[in-house]
Amino acid sequence: MKKTAYCAFLGLIITISIHAPVLAHKTDLKTDSLLKQWNIMLNSPSDSLQMAASRKVKAIFHEYFNTTQDLHIDIPKEIKLSLLAPSDSTFIILTWNIALSSQGYYYDGLIVVKNKTDSYLSIFPLTDKSEEMRNPEMSITNPDNWYGALYYQLAEFKTGKDKFYVLLGWDGGNGIIQRKLIEILHFNKDYSPQFGAKIFNQSPKARIIFEYASGSYFALRYEKQYYRKRVWYKRKPVTEKASMIVMNRLIYEPMVGANVAVGNILDAFLYADGKLVLIKDIDARNPSEKNRSSGKNPPQQGLLPSDEESNKKPSENF
C-alpha cells in the first residue's frame, strides 16, 4: 500500500517537472552595456555601426525579459525611448529611432507579451522593413515585417470579445517629407502580434499613413473632442463629445512640393460599430491647443518629436 502511494507521488513529481516551464535565473538589466551601445547608436559616424549598436541594444532588452515574468523595467534616464503599455499591462512595446547620415531614420524595438495561461513572457523583436513595402497602407504585417515608426500614443478598443489597439507613430522620412501613421495592433491566439487591419470604414487600408512637408506642423493624437451628429428626430445636428483620433486636414501645396496642414480644420476617426469611421470638420474645442508646441523641428537622435512629448514622456516606465 505504501509502495503504491510512493510510486503515485513520484509519478506526480515527474509529471510536474516535465510540464513546468523552465525559467532561467533572472538577471539584472545590463545597464553599463546598454548605455555603451546606446551611445554608439547615437554618436557613431557610420550608419552601419549605428544600426549594429541598435540591434545590440535590442538584444540586451531581449536577454533581460527572457529571464523574468515581470514586464516592469527600470531604464536609465539617459536612454530616451518610447515605452507604451495598455491599461491592463498585458504587454509593452518599446520603440526608438536614430537619425542616419542619409537624412533618413532607422527604427527598432520589441514587443513583450505576458501569456495569460502561464504568465510567462513572449518576446517579439521588431524588424523595420518599411523601405521594402510596395504598398504599406494595404499590408498586414508581423514583427519580422514591420513598418518602422516611433510610437507615441496607444489607445484600446473592443470589438465583441476581441480587443485591438491603435498606435499613433512618427516616421521622420527623408528630410523633405515626414510621416505620421495610425497603426492597428492585435494579438493572435498564440500571443504573436499582428500589425494592420481592415477596420477603417469605407476604406480597404490596413493602416493610414499621413505624409507632409518636413518642417511643417501636423497634429495626430487620440483625445476627447466634439463632433456634430445627426439625429433622425431633430432638424439640426447635435454636438457630442467622444474620444477619437484627431488630425489636421492635409492638402498638397505646389510651392512646397508636399502636403501641408489646412489651418485649423480638423478631421477625426471615431470608433463605432466595430469600425473607425472618418468624420470631417469636427467641432474642435480644445483650450490647450494654443499651448501645444509646434512640432516643426524633427527630433534629435533617440528622442520623440516635440509635439508628442506632451502626450507620452519617452522615459516614463511603469
N, C-alpha and C positions, 0 to 999 in steps of 0.2 A: 504493500500500500504506500509506504513512504517512498519506495523506489519509483513508483509510478508518478507520485506527486512531484518528486525531484526532477524526473525527466520532463514532465509537463512544464515546470518552472524554467528549466534550462532551455526548452524549446521556445518559451516566451521571450527569454533574454536574447536568443539567437535571432528570432523574428524581429524584435525591436531594433537590434543593432544593424540588421540588414536594411531595414526600411528607413531608419532615421537619417536625415541628410547630414552630411559631413561638412562642418564649417571650420575653415582654417582659423588659427589663433588670430584674434583681432589685432591689427597693427594700427599704430597712430599714423595720422597723415604725415607724410614725409615733407615737412614744411621747408626745410633747407633746400632739398632737391627741387621742390615745386617753385620756390622763389628764384632759384638759379635758372631753371628752364623758362620761367615766365619773363625774366629779364632778357634772356637771349631772344625769346619770341618777339619782344617789343623793340629791341635795340640792334639786332644783328643787321648788317648792311646787305645781307644776302636773303632773297625771298625763300630760297630752298632751305636755308638754315632756320629761318623763322618758322616755316611750316613744319620742319622736323622737330623743333622745340615744342611747337603746339601739340604735336602728336605725343610727345613725351609727357607733357602736362596732362593730357587726356589719360595716358597710361597710369600716371600716379593716382589720379582720381579713381580709375578703374580698380587698381590694386587695393585702395582703401575700402571701397564699397564691397569688394569681393570678400572681405573678412569681417563683415558686420551685418546685423539685421536692422540697423538704425539708419534712417535717412538723414538724420542731423549731421551736419558737418561744420566745423569751425574753420573758415577760410581766412587766412591772414588778410589784414586790412589793405596790404599792398596789392592784393590780387583784385582787380576790378573786373568783374564779370556779371552776367545776369543769372540769377537763380530764382526760378519760379516754381510754385507748388500750388495744388488745388486746396480747397478748404479742408478736405478730409486727409490730407497729407499722404495720399497713396502713391505718389511719385514726385520726383523733382526733375527739372530739366535745366541743365547748365549750358549756356552758350557764351561764346566770346568771339571777338574779331581782332584781326591785325591788319594794319594798312601796309600794302605792298608798294615796292618801288614803281610799279607799273600804274599807280594811282587806283588800282583795284583793291579789293578786300578779300581776305581769306577768313572763312568761318569754321568753327569747330565746336564740339560739345558732346554731351551724352545725356541719356535719359536713364534714370534709375527707378525701377518699379518695385513696390512691395507686393509680393504674391499674397492673395487672400487665403489660400489653402494652408500655407506653412509659414507665412510672414517672412520668408527669405527674399532676398533682393535679386532681381534680374537687371542686368546692366546692358545697355544698348548704346555703343559708341555711334556717333553721327558722322557721316562722311559726305562732305559737300560735293554734289555732282551737278549743281545748277548750270554750270557752263556747258554741260553735255546734253542738257534737256532741250529738245527741239520745240516743245510746246508745254512749258512748265505749268501754265494755268490749267491744263487738262489732265495732268499726270497724277495718278495715285501712286504714292511712293512709300518707301520704308527707310529705316535708319541708314542702310547701305547706299541709298539713292536719294539723298536729302537735298532739298532746296535750301541752301545755307542762308541763314539770317541771324541777326541778333534779336532775340525775343525780349520785349519789354513789358508785355501785359498778357495776362491769362484770364479767360472767362469760361465759366462752366455752364453747360446746358444739358437738359434731359429730354430724350425722345422715347416715350414708352418706358421700358425697363433699361434702356441703354443710356449711356452718358457720353457726351463728346465735349471737346474743349476747343475754344478759339484762341489761337496765339497771334498776337499782333507783333510784327517784326520789322526790322530795318535792314536794308541792303544798301551799302554805300555806293554801289555802281562803279563808275569808271572815271569820275572827275568831271564828267559832262552831265550825266544824269544820275539820279539815285532813286531808290525804290522803297516803298513800304508795302507790306502784304498782310492779308488775312489768311492765316493758315488754319486748317482743320486737323485736329489730332484726336484719334480714338484708339482704343486698345482691343486687340483680338483676344480670343478665349485663352490663348497661351501667354497673355500679357504682353505680347510684342506690339509695339506702336506702329500705327499707320498714319501717314500724312495725306491729307486731301480727301474730300468727299463731295458728292453731287448734292449739295444741300442748299445751294443758292436758288431762290425762286426765279423762274423764267431765265435760267442760265445753265448751260451744261458744264460750267467751270468747276474744277475741284478746289481751287483757291483763287483769290483775287489779288493781282499784283498791280500796284499803282506806280507808274513811272513819271518822274517830274524832274525839273531842272535842278542841278546841284546849286546850292546857294539860295534856293527859294524855300518858302515855308509850305509844308503840307501837314495838316493835323490828321492823325488816325488814332482814335482811342475809344475805349469802352467806358461809357458813363451814363448816368441818368440824364435824360433830356426830354424836351417837349416836342410833340408832333400833333398834327391835325388828323383826326379820324372821322370818317363819315359814318353816321348812324342813320339807319333807314327811316326812323320816325322823326328825324329832325332835318330842317331845311338847310341849316348851316353846319359845317364840321365842328366837332367838339375838340377841345385841346386836352390831351392826356400826357402824363409823364411816365416814362418807362426806361429801363436800361437798354442801351443799344450801342452799336458800333457807329461812331460818328466820324465823318471825314469831310474835308473840303472838296468841292467840285473842281475838277481839273479841265482845262481847255488847252488846246495847242496854241502856242504863241510863236508865230513865224520869226519875229525879231530875235527871239531867244533860241529857237530851234528845238524846243522841248515843251512839255506840258507845264503849266503853272496854275496855281490855285486862283479861283474866281472870288475875289473879295471876301465877303462874309457869308457866301452861300454854302450851306452845309447839307449834305445828304446823309443817310444812315441805313444800316441794316438792322431790322427788328426781327427777333425770333418769334415766329408764330406758326402753329400747326406743323411743327417739325421742319420748318424751312427758315432760312434767313431771307427776309423779304426786304427789297430795296424801297425806301421811302425818300422821295426827293423833296428838297427845300423844307427841311424841318424847321420848326419854330424855336430856334435855339435861344435859350435864356440863361447863359452861364455867366454869372457876375465875376467869376475869377478869370475869364478869358483874357481880359486886358493884362492880367498879371503873369500870363504864361510867357515863357521865354520863346524867342523867335524860332529857334531850331534851324537857323540858316547855315550855321557852321557845321561841318562834318565832325564826328567825334575824334578825339585823339586815339592812339592805338590802345586797344583794350578797354575803351570806355564807351558807355552808352551815349547816343546823341542827346544833346542838351534838353530838348523838349520832352524826352522820355524820362529823364532823371526824376522829374517831379512825380511820375507815375510809379516808378519802381527803383529804389536805390540798388545799384549793382552789387554792393557789398552786403546787402541785407540777407542773412541766412536765418532759417527758422529752426 
